[in-house]
Amino acid sequence: MYVTSPEDPAVAAYTVPEPARVPALMGKLVTWLNEADIDAPVHVRASMAHLNLVSIHPGPTATVACHALCPPW
């Protein structure tokens, strides 16, 4: 999955990380949650956490796996 640049649809502005990189990226996210920007307003931290989590998401196959593993609400 990738997001293209608005100026040139042939240019990828974002691509999902390789699955092998996900554990390290999640580690960085957890470290940030525990240590960085602690004094920022909670809504800013929550927004940044969501943005970073979504950017780490390894693609559509992970969504299927998560839904298969998570119980329904």
Order of alpha helices (4+ residues) and beta strands (2+ residues): beta-beta-alpha-alpha-alpha
